[in-house]
Amino acid sequence: MPTSCHPTHVCRNIPKGVMKRVKRNCSSDTKCEESFTEYKQYLMNRGYSEQLIEEAITEAKDTPRDQLLGITRKNQKPSSNRQYPLVVRFNPKLPPMSKFIMKHHHILELTQQTKNMFPKSSLFVSYKMEKNILGMITCNKFKESSYPHAAHHPHSSITPPSTVDPDWGCRPCPKKCTLCQNFLRTSNNFTSPKTTQTFGIKSHIDCNTKNVIYLVLDLKCEDIFYVGYTTDCMSVRWRNHKSHIKNSIKSCELASHFISLSNTTHKLDKSTQATFTSELKEHVAIILIESVKPSTGLDVESFLKEREDFWQGALKSTPLFGGINKRSNRRKIKT
């Protein structure tokens, strides 16, 4: 109804949508005119003004039926500028948000970077519906607690959610190798030092698992950690990391970080392999966070890179958030 708690443009466009559907569904002009009259009365009974309905009918008549059926497309010029919605919950007491954006857009023009990123045409308001009475009294997700006896009833068709496999998580290998004894952290989940958000590990992973995403925690530098991937098993990958740190080879961001602080925070005795390992374990902890198994036909390494980029963003390990990972810019934004 036009008096309902919705943005004015939503109520104003409802008659347009109704009349265009009428024209799309009617194959003959006679039937279309009859339906226009019928639905005009329906809308007027709901409180819509006659002028608004007549404008909607005129617009529907001017629109070719082939276009409404999707046979022909509107002539649109491809836009290279990305659009950024400002999503807000709708409330009739809100000020006109589009005018608010335009009024204060000059703040984004204070630096050249934000000016290039957010031109005036790139920002628009998108209203999100507030929870209504229906949403408050119903739930679209099954909750096991709502049906406490369903799982035990012999004739119940309701299947309760499956429990998490207790074997899932980052686990040491049976041989208890150097990596597992000194560096690997046994855990069912992991937490971002930046956001404190916790994620579950959804498979069994150990140092012999191939195609994994791993998290290296710096125990001496607060909020510093590294997210990487390997197509090989983690025991081989970690031997390379250790060798590069010991021999000052800047092969990746992790090695570069330790080398840059080798005279201060990460000063390690490198005289023997045993003493180096003994001291390094006080500086580093490793958690294997995901085992990647792409679908048949997909390139494994490309999929690993996508998952690595995802976790770098989710855990906030990039320089934008004070982290050391520098490869997240290779991710392609999917629209």
Secondary structure, DSSP 8 states (H G I E B T S, - for coil): -TTSSS-HHHHHHHHHHHHHHHHHH--SHHHHHHHHHHHHHHHHHTT--HHHHHHHHHHHHHS-HHHHTTSS--------S--EEEEEE--TTS--HHHHHHHHGGGGGSSHHHHHHS-GGGEEEEEE----HHHHH--SS--GGGSTTGGG-TT----------TT-EE---TT--HHHHHTB--BSEEE-TTT--EEE--SEE-TT-EEEEEEEEESSSTT-EEEEEEEEEHHHHHHHHHHHHHTT---SHHHHHHHHTTTTTT----SSHHHHHHHHTTTEEEEEEEE----TTS-HHHHHHHHHHHHHHHHT-SGGGT-S---GGG-----
